[in-house]
Amino acid sequence: MSSQTLSKFLHDNLEDLKSQGLYNVIDPLESGNGPVIRIGGRELVNLSSNNYLGLATDERLISACVAATTAAGVGAGAVRTINGTLSVHVELEKKLAEFKHTEAAIVFQSGFNCNMGAISAVMDTNDAILSDELNHASIIDGCRLSRAKIIRYKHSDMDDLRRVAHEAKSSGLYNKVMVITDGVFSMDGDIAKLPEIIDIAEEYDLITYVDDAHGSGVLGNGAGTVKHFGLSDKVDFQIGTLSKAIGVVGGYVAGKQELIDWLKVRARPFLFSTSMTPGSAAACITALDILMTSTELQERLWDNGNYFKQGLNRLGFDIGHSETPITPCIIGEEVLTQTFSRRLYEEGIYAKSIVFPTVPKGTGRVRNMPTSAHTREMLDRALAIYEKVGRELSIIS
């Protein structure tokens, strides 16, 4: 492809995305990612952050990060398997195993890297993966990288999961079969039917893999979706991020000691990417200590989530079937969704539009995330603006 051809390709396709309302504009923050943020010199109530518990700007985490950075430097200096494993990394992994009620844990640079590395380290061309059709993009990419046969089942449809499990196992084509699901689905806020998934997995001898990025710190007294259902000893892979409720950056896999030992010699992102910074690791340890000693932040998160959800529902917005503080406001058509988000922004609310390819076409939405750090005054202000803009655009009557 010549430079002229590339230029035409990029220009034409970017213009096409813009005309369909599918082009995403990135707004740089001029402040920390708290309940109120500053963009372009304006203060806005922030409803788009994954900083569920407000820990990203918590002074205790900041102090831990500064102390560790002063002691060990701004970077680890190498990959984990050479000399990039610092004592703070080992301490974090022990703390994560305790937090998730497993034998061991391994830390990656991001949750995305977890799924890219863990799936492909265990599954290959002789295997099959049964994947919920609404699983996160990182799961989809990790499955593709493994080169295993990918068999999608209808979202949270246990009859369909049982059907594909039976077909995969009875075919005799695969050495191993794995079932993968998000614990909490980030665009709709619904919770995976883990008890039924585990029953099917035990019936058909399936490897079980739960990505609990949006459940850890939120459900199960903070320990996540698996703990919420009392299934810590039934799930082979527990995946989580350190960038959402934990408030920092990174990801992890928790499970049996042999699984973690295997990932440390076969997971490519672990083997070939420099380990997380000492400051980040120390901040994560502090966050876990907070979550393991108090449920105050989780309780406040749920109170705020329920309050905001009830407010939107009362106004007549379509908020889907969320079972968690994640609150989608489903608009549908992509251009209208972006117009709605832009008008909210102009009125003082930062609530980002989510459109294709993040969600299926025709299901555009604004994904709201009330956090434990929001005050009732902030949420009331947001609801008043939602009402004003929703009526203006004839989304609600």
C-alpha positions as CSV (number, residue, x, y, z in Angstrom):
1,M,0.0,0.0,0.0
2,S,1.6,3.3,-1.1
3,S,1.4,6.4,1.1
4,Q,-1.2,7.9,-1.2
5,T,-3.3,4.8,-1.1
6,L,-3.0,4.7,2.7
7,S,-4.0,8.4,2.9
8,K,-7.1,7.8,0.8
9,F,-8.0,4.7,2.8
10,L,-7.8,6.5,6.1
11,H,-9.5,9.7,5.0
12,D,-12.5,7.9,3.4
13,N,-13.0,5.5,6.3
14,L,-12.7,8.2,9.0
15,E,-15.3,10.4,7.2
16,D,-17.6,7.4,6.9
17,L,-17.3,6.7,10.6
18,K,-18.1,10.3,11.4
19,S,-21.1,10.4,9.1
20,Q,-22.5,7.3,10.9
21,G,-21.9,8.7,14.4
22,L,-19.3,6.0,15.1
23,Y,-16.2,8.3,15.5
24,N,-15.0,8.6,19.0
25,V,-13.5,11.9,20.1
26,I,-11.0,11.6,23.0
27,D,-11.2,14.3,25.7
28,P,-8.0,14.8,27.7
29,L,-8.6,15.4,31.4
30,E,-6.9,18.3,33.2
31,S,-7.5,16.8,36.6
32,G,-7.6,13.5,38.4
33,N,-10.3,11.0,37.4
34,G,-12.6,11.7,40.4
35,P,-16.3,12.3,40.7
36,V,-15.8,15.8,39.2
37,I,-13.3,16.3,36.4
38,R,-12.0,19.3,34.5
39,I,-11.9,19.2,30.7
40,G,-11.2,22.3,28.6
41,G,-11.2,24.5,31.7
42,R,-14.8,23.3,32.7
43,E,-15.8,21.3,35.7
44,L,-18.1,18.4,34.9
45,V,-19.8,15.7,37.0
46,N,-18.0,12.5,35.9
47,L,-20.2,9.5,35.1
48,S,-17.8,7.7,32.7
49,S,-15.1,6.4,35.0
50,N,-14.3,2.8,36.0
51,N,-12.9,4.2,39.2
52,Y,-15.7,2.5,41.1
53,L,-14.5,3.0,44.6
54,G,-12.7,6.4,44.1
55,L,-9.3,4.8,44.9
56,A,-7.5,6.3,41.8
57,T,-7.2,9.6,43.7
58,D,-7.1,8.2,47.2
59,E,-4.3,9.8,49.3
60,R,-3.4,6.5,50.9
61,L,-2.7,5.0,47.5
62,I,-0.8,8.1,46.4
63,S,1.4,8.0,49.5
64,A,2.2,4.3,48.9
65,C,3.0,4.9,45.3
66,V,5.4,7.8,46.1
67,A,7.2,5.8,48.8
68,A,7.7,2.8,46.6
69,T,8.9,5.0,43.7
70,T,11.4,6.8,45.9
71,A,12.7,3.4,47.2
72,A,12.8,1.4,44.0
73,G,12.5,3.8,41.1
74,V,9.9,4.7,38.5
75,G,10.3,1.4,36.5
76,A,11.1,-2.2,37.2
77,G,13.9,-2.2,34.6
78,A,13.3,-5.6,33.1
79,V,10.8,-8.4,32.4
80,R,9.7,-10.5,35.3
81,T,11.8,-13.6,34.3
82,I,15.1,-11.7,34.1
83,N,15.5,-9.3,37.0
84,G,12.3,-7.4,36.9
85,T,10.6,-9.2,39.7
86,L,10.8,-7.0,42.8
87,S,9.8,-7.9,46.3
88,V,6.8,-5.6,45.9
89,H,5.5,-7.8,43.0
90,V,5.8,-10.9,45.1
91,E,4.0,-9.2,47.9
92,L,1.2,-8.1,45.6
93,E,0.7,-11.6,44.2
94,K,0.4,-13.1,47.6
95,K,-2.1,-10.4,48.6
96,L,-4.1,-11.0,45.5
97,A,-4.3,-14.8,46.2
98,E,-5.5,-14.0,49.7
99,F,-8.0,-11.5,48.3
100,K,-9.4,-14.0,45.7
101,H,-9.3,-17.0,48.0
102,T,-7.0,-19.0,45.7
103,E,-3.6,-20.8,46.1
104,A,-1.6,-18.3,44.0
105,A,-1.8,-15.3,41.6
106,I,0.2,-13.8,38.8
107,V,0.3,-10.1,37.9
108,F,0.3,-8.7,34.3
109,Q,0.7,-5.2,33.0
110,S,-3.0,-4.9,32.2
111,G,-6.3,-6.9,32.2
112,F,-6.1,-7.1,28.4
113,N,-2.7,-8.7,28.7
114,C,-4.1,-11.3,31.1
115,N,-6.6,-12.5,28.6
116,M,-4.1,-12.4,25.7
117,G,-1.5,-14.4,27.7
118,A,-3.6,-16.8,29.9
119,I,-5.9,-18.2,27.2
120,S,-3.2,-18.8,24.7
121,A,-0.9,-20.3,27.3
122,V,-3.4,-23.2,27.9
123,M,-5.5,-23.5,24.8
124,D,-4.3,-24.4,21.2
125,T,-5.5,-25.7,17.8
126,N,-6.6,-29.0,19.3
127,D,-9.0,-27.4,21.7
128,A,-12.3,-25.5,21.8
129,I,-13.5,-22.5,23.7
130,L,-17.2,-21.8,24.5
131,S,-17.5,-18.1,24.8
132,D,-20.5,-15.9,25.7
133,E,-21.4,-13.7,22.7
134,L,-21.0,-10.5,24.8
135,N,-17.6,-11.3,26.2
136,H,-15.1,-8.4,26.4
137,A,-12.9,-7.7,23.3
138,S,-9.8,-8.8,25.2
139,I,-11.3,-12.3,25.7
140,I,-12.2,-12.4,22.0
141,D,-8.6,-11.5,21.0
142,G,-7.1,-13.9,23.5
143,C,-9.3,-16.7,22.1
144,R,-8.2,-15.8,18.5
145,L,-4.6,-15.8,19.6
146,S,-4.9,-19.3,21.0
147,R,-6.0,-20.6,17.6
148,A,-8.5,-22.9,19.4
149,K,-11.9,-23.4,17.9
150,I,-14.2,-20.6,19.1
151,I,-17.8,-21.5,19.7
152,R,-20.0,-18.7,20.8
153,Y,-23.1,-19.3,22.9
154,K,-26.1,-16.9,23.3
155,H,-25.6,-14.3,26.0
156,S,-26.3,-15.9,29.4
157,D,-28.4,-18.6,27.8
158,M,-27.7,-21.7,29.7
159,D,-29.7,-24.0,27.4
160,D,-27.5,-22.8,24.5
161,L,-24.3,-23.3,26.6
162,R,-25.4,-26.8,27.5
163,R,-26.1,-27.5,23.8
164,V,-22.6,-26.3,22.6
165,A,-20.9,-28.1,25.5
166,H,-22.6,-31.4,24.5
167,E,-21.7,-30.9,20.9
168,A,-18.1,-30.1,21.6
169,K,-17.5,-32.9,24.0
170,S,-19.4,-35.6,22.0
171,S,-17.6,-34.7,18.8
172,G,-14.3,-36.1,20.0
173,L,-12.5,-33.4,18.1
174,Y,-10.9,-31.5,21.0
175,N,-8.4,-32.4,23.7
176,K,-9.7,-29.7,26.0
177,V,-12.8,-27.5,26.1
178,M,-13.0,-24.3,28.1
179,V,-16.0,-22.1,28.9
180,I,-15.2,-18.4,29.2
181,T,-17.5,-15.6,30.6
182,D,-17.3,-12.2,32.0
183,G,-18.3,-12.1,35.6
184,V,-20.1,-8.7,35.2
185,F,-20.8,-7.6,31.6
186,S,-19.6,-4.0,31.4
187,M,-22.0,-2.6,28.9
188,D,-25.2,-3.9,30.5
189,G,-24.2,-4.4,34.1
190,D,-25.7,-7.9,34.3
191,I,-24.1,-10.7,36.2
192,A,-23.0,-14.1,34.7
193,K,-25.1,-17.1,35.8
194,L,-22.0,-18.7,37.4
195,P,-23.7,-21.4,39.5
196,E,-25.4,-22.8,36.3
197,I,-22.2,-22.4,34.3
198,I,-20.3,-24.4,36.9
199,D,-22.9,-27.1,36.9
200,I,-22.6,-27.5,33.1
201,A,-18.8,-27.4,33.3
202,E,-18.8,-30.2,35.9
203,E,-21.2,-32.3,33.8
204,Y,-19.0,-31.9,30.7
205,D,-15.6,-31.6,32.2
206,L,-15.0,-28.0,31.0
207,I,-12.2,-25.7,32.1
208,T,-13.7,-22.7,33.7
209,Y,-12.5,-19.1,33.1
210,V,-14.1,-16.0,34.6
211,D,-13.0,-12.5,33.7
212,D,-14.1,-10.5,36.8
213,A,-12.8,-7.1,35.7
214,H,-16.0,-5.4,36.7
215,G,-17.0,-7.6,39.6
216,S,-13.8,-7.5,41.7
217,G,-14.1,-4.8,44.3
218,V,-17.9,-4.6,43.7
219,L,-19.4,-8.0,44.5
220,G,-18.7,-10.6,47.1
221,N,-17.6,-8.1,49.8
222,G,-15.1,-6.9,47.2
223,A,-13.7,-10.3,46.3
224,G,-15.8,-10.5,43.2
225,T,-18.4,-12.4,41.4
226,V,-16.9,-15.9,42.1
227,K,-16.9,-15.2,45.8
228,H,-20.4,-13.6,45.6
229,F,-21.7,-17.1,44.5
230,G,-19.4,-19.0,46.9
231,L,-17.6,-20.7,44.0
232,S,-13.9,-19.9,44.7
233,D,-12.9,-23.6,44.7
234,K,-14.8,-24.3,41.5
235,V,-13.3,-21.8,39.0
236,D,-10.0,-22.6,37.3
237,F,-9.1,-19.1,36.1
238,Q,-10.1,-15.9,38.0
239,I,-9.1,-12.9,36.0
240,G,-9.2,-9.3,37.2
241,T,-7.9,-5.9,36.6
242,L,-6.1,-3.5,38.9
243,S,-7.4,-0.5,37.1
244,K,-11.1,-0.3,37.9
245,A,-12.2,-0.8,41.5
246,I,-8.6,-1.2,42.6
247,G,-7.9,2.2,41.0
248,V,-4.4,1.7,39.7
249,V,-3.2,-0.3,36.6
250,G,-2.5,-3.9,35.8
251,G,-4.2,-7.2,35.8
252,Y,-4.0,-10.6,37.4
253,V,-4.9,-14.3,37.1
254,A,-5.7,-16.1,40.4
255,G,-6.0,-19.9,40.7
256,K,-4.2,-23.1,41.6
257,Q,-0.4,-23.0,42.2
258,E,0.3,-25.2,39.2
259,L,-1.7,-23.0,36.9
260,I,0.2,-19.9,38.0
261,D,3.5,-21.8,37.7
262,W,2.6,-22.7,34.1
263,L,1.6,-19.1,33.2
264,K,4.9,-17.9,34.5
265,V,6.8,-19.9,31.9
266,R,4.2,-19.8,29.0
267,A,2.2,-16.5,29.1
268,R,3.9,-14.3,26.6
269,P,2.9,-10.9,28.0
270,F,4.5,-11.9,31.3
271,L,7.6,-13.2,29.6
272,F,8.2,-10.4,27.1
273,S,7.0,-7.2,28.6
274,T,8.5,-5.2,31.4
275,S,6.8,-5.7,34.7
276,M,4.5,-3.1,36.4
277,T,6.1,-0.2,38.1
278,P,7.0,-0.5,41.8
279,G,4.8,2.5,42.7
280,S,1.8,0.9,40.9
281,A,2.3,-2.4,42.7
282,A,2.6,-0.7,46.1
283,A,-0.6,1.3,45.5
284,C,-2.4,-1.9,44.6
285,I,-1.4,-3.6,47.8
286,T,-2.7,-0.6,49.8
287,A,-6.0,-0.7,47.9
288,L,-6.4,-4.5,48.6
289,D,-5.7,-3.8,52.3
290,I,-8.5,-1.3,52.4
291,L,-10.9,-3.6,50.7
292,M,-10.0,-6.5,52.9
293,T,-10.6,-4.6,56.1
294,S,-13.8,-2.6,55.3
295,T,-16.9,-2.8,53.1
296,E,-17.7,0.9,53.5
297,L,-16.6,1.9,49.9
298,Q,-18.6,-1.0,48.4
299,E,-21.7,-0.1,50.4
300,R,-21.5,3.6,49.3
301,L,-21.0,2.5,45.7
302,W,-24.2,0.4,45.7
303,D,-26.2,3.1,47.5
304,N,-25.2,5.6,44.8
305,G,-25.7,3.2,42.0
306,N,-29.2,2.3,43.2
307,Y,-30.1,5.9,43.7
308,F,-29.1,7.0,40.3
309,K,-30.6,4.0,38.6
310,Q,-34.0,4.6,40.3
311,G,-33.8,8.3,39.2
312,L,-33.2,7.5,35.5
313,N,-35.9,4.8,35.6
314,R,-38.4,7.3,37.1
315,L,-37.7,9.8,34.4
316,G,-38.5,7.1,31.7
317,F,-35.1,6.3,30.4
318,D,-34.3,2.7,29.1
319,I,-31.7,1.4,31.6
320,G,-31.8,-2.2,30.5
321,H,-31.5,-5.0,33.0
322,S,-28.4,-4.0,35.0
323,E,-27.8,-5.9,38.3
324,T,-24.9,-3.8,39.4
325,P,-24.1,-0.1,39.8
326,I,-23.2,0.0,36.0
327,T,-26.2,1.9,34.6
328,P,-26.6,2.0,30.8
329,C,-29.0,4.6,29.3
330,I,-29.9,3.0,26.1
331,I,-30.7,5.4,23.2
332,G,-30.4,3.1,20.2
333,E,-29.5,5.0,17.0
334,E,-25.8,6.0,16.9
335,V,-26.0,9.7,15.8
336,L,-28.8,10.4,18.4
337,T,-26.7,8.7,21.1
338,Q,-23.7,10.9,20.3
339,T,-25.9,14.0,20.2
340,F,-27.3,13.1,23.6
341,S,-23.9,12.6,25.1
342,R,-22.6,15.9,23.6
343,R,-25.6,17.9,25.0
344,L,-25.0,16.3,28.4
345,Y,-21.4,17.5,28.2
346,E,-22.5,21.0,27.2
347,E,-24.8,21.1,30.3
348,G,-22.1,19.9,32.7
349,I,-22.2,16.1,32.7
350,Y,-19.5,13.9,31.3
351,A,-21.2,10.7,30.2
352,K,-19.5,9.2,27.2
353,S,-21.5,7.7,24.3
354,I,-20.9,4.0,23.6
355,V,-21.6,2.9,20.0
356,F,-20.6,0.2,17.5
357,P,-18.2,-1.7,17.5
358,T,-18.1,-1.6,21.3
359,V,-21.8,-2.5,21.3
360,P,-24.0,-3.9,18.5
361,K,-25.4,-1.4,16.0
362,G,-28.7,0.1,17.0
363,T,-28.0,-0.3,20.7
364,G,-26.0,2.9,21.3
365,R,-26.0,4.0,24.9
366,V,-24.5,6.3,27.5
367,R,-22.8,4.1,30.1
368,N,-23.2,5.7,33.5
369,M,-20.9,4.7,36.4
370,P,-21.9,6.3,39.7
371,T,-19.0,5.7,42.1
372,S,-18.6,5.7,45.9
373,A,-17.1,9.2,45.6
374,H,-20.2,10.9,44.2
375,T,-22.3,12.9,46.5
376,R,-26.1,13.0,46.3
377,E,-25.9,16.6,45.2
378,M,-23.8,15.6,42.2
379,L,-26.2,12.8,41.3
380,D,-29.2,15.0,41.7
381,R,-27.6,17.6,39.4
382,A,-26.9,14.9,36.8
383,L,-30.5,13.6,36.9
384,A,-31.8,17.1,36.4
385,I,-29.6,17.6,33.3
386,Y,-30.6,14.1,32.0
387,E,-34.3,15.1,32.3
388,K,-33.7,18.4,30.5
389,V,-31.7,17.0,27.6
390,G,-33.9,13.8,27.3
391,R,-37.0,15.9,26.9
392,E,-35.2,18.3,24.5
393,L,-34.2,15.4,22.2
394,S,-37.6,13.6,22.7
395,I,-35.9,10.6,24.2
396,I,-38.3,10.8,27.2
397,S,-41.7,12.5,27.2
